[in-house]
Amino acid sequence: MQLSVEISLYPLQDNYLEIIKWFIDRVDAYPDVQRLTNGMSTQLGGDYDVVMALLATEMKAAHQQWGRGVFVCKFIPGGVNLDHSE
């Protein structure tokens, strides 16, 4: 089963751009997950179990590395075409 997730990270620190870029770089290490980022959020797409495992691992790593931060996510089971724009 496919899954698409829209995720936004709001680090509770002054160097928030560094932290967001760090998180995106880590997500890019997963070759089986498609990523599309814009100025407001990052969209991820791929196999349900792979995407959920990525989120569990990388969200925990972000909290361990940087402390407090807020993640806001939207989940769409079945996935969407991340290349689509209109």
C-alpha positions, 0 to 999 in steps of 0.5 A: 500500500502506498502512503503520502505524507505532508510534513512540516517541522517547526524547530523551537530554536533560532537556527530553525533553517539549519535544523529543517535542512538537516531533517530534509537531508536525512530524509533524502537518504531513503532512496525508496521514498519520493520527496518534494519540498516547497516553502511551507512543507515537505511531501513524502511518498512511497510504501506505507511501511517504509514511509512510517519507519522513516518518520519514526526514525527521523522524527526521533533523531531530530528530537534527540539531536535538536531538542524541542520541535513541532512536527505537523503531518497529514497522511493520505493512504493510497498516495498521491502523485507528488509530481502533479501541479496545477 
